[in-house]
């Protein structure tokens, strides 16, 4: 029976069924047994298991475990069987005692666990959850499970890196303290820059891509979202707190925090630009943050970010193996489950560190070996072979990241996106290319007919490719959209990586429902939560990105009256003075700003070398003001600015792009800007 083209979700085809069945038939039982043992061990450390929903004071369910109840024992045909195993194993929310009476985590409540380390007079918190709300739930559970008071007794907070699932709850841990400003909050050097790169500079593009990889709009069932591949956490909607760390770790060191010796080990440019792991010496406990996460991580992330150096990542883990392999007794990490050294398995943790090290470094090395043999970017993705000892060891399986993706990431890291073939120096835009190909084949219908035939023989990647050409040539054609969606859906049902699955299935939804993304509410530009972490200089960079320099320059050239007088002479330079608030009494810093040929330059002045304010116009504002200007909110916030040259600000504002029109742009079909 042939495939019927319509907007409905489809069952797994015979090919997909067989694909997933074959995985189960070939399950490597040795690795599965190891996984079961590790999970069993983890369960035995629980002192509180969460089995019911959690509601807030008003009775609203904020953590809904029942919403995950479709993840049952049986393997569905529509989910990769390894991924399904992972989705099931991730369902262990509660409080675990890692070291008796000393080290605890709450898990399954926020995306990343929160660590509680007992110190002489109180507690050290390791990573603070995603939001103030989920941190609150975590604290409450921890106190309930241990019978101890944590609130009001926090001695230090450590934040491993700049992803909000690791720092979002900081405010909650401070709010019960008598003198919160005295609590040291440790974080790795480069925190602010790392934060900006990940959250502000390409905030909208990244946020839109996250919708795909996280499956934000997928139904929760076995033909939709089953997991993020990390842990299966019912989502607690909440606010990300804005507390900047007050103790930046500049180099590896050991500090005593309320009687606990803590090794801080910087691992920059792994999961994030600023990243560090910690070792609690008194308890022989190593926290790896996102350097090992119970699955292979993305070294090039699908939401988009600078490619990490997987070679270095592997070396970092190897060094941890050398330094701590013998003495460490417990390892916990930013995701995945903790592991213990036991009498039965004395080498467990050494192997864990070494296995993870190999998973990263092997992929990078072999990708570059292929590159040197002449394989290009895409060929490497298809040609790289990962031995089963790496790809099937359960905590380095690809249910989050993906080895082929990481291999291509390694190529890009070292060689960039250009493959050396001059045909690819500036490829034709997708639409033009598609139209030409269709013309050469004969007609749109003919291509569609071929694609239908190939769908019936299970060639889903090819069918998705060719029908996507059709969609780009004519996004109105529903048959092409439906067939592309059907092919992507089967790819999704087969994908081991949850992120790949989510992306395939998200694209399928958008193809089946033309225009649906326009209706979705989405406010990336409201990410003011991050502003507290970002310097004025980086906010000015942000302004530079949001400034339509081409239009500003060409309009000024065409009409000399349109821009401030000094602009065309290259002298549009002003002193931007940043004040504490808009009483403009306490000046914090001064930046020289120069707008030249549509480009915004800026430089922070040294404290005492005041620029000649007689020669340069002065603009007074606050940090919030700079952000508002960059976010196209100048007109509503004029009280945040003072200047005799408001015409400069008006002119800048004219060219700042209002991003609210761009938030849900197309990915799987041509972009439509109308
Ligand atoms: Zn994380």
Boltz pocket constraint, residues with backbone or C-beta under 6 A from the ligand:
constraints:
  - pocket:
      binder: B
      contacts: [[A, 112], [A, 163], [A, 165], [A, 166], [A, 290], [A, 334], [A, 335]]
      max_distance: 6.0
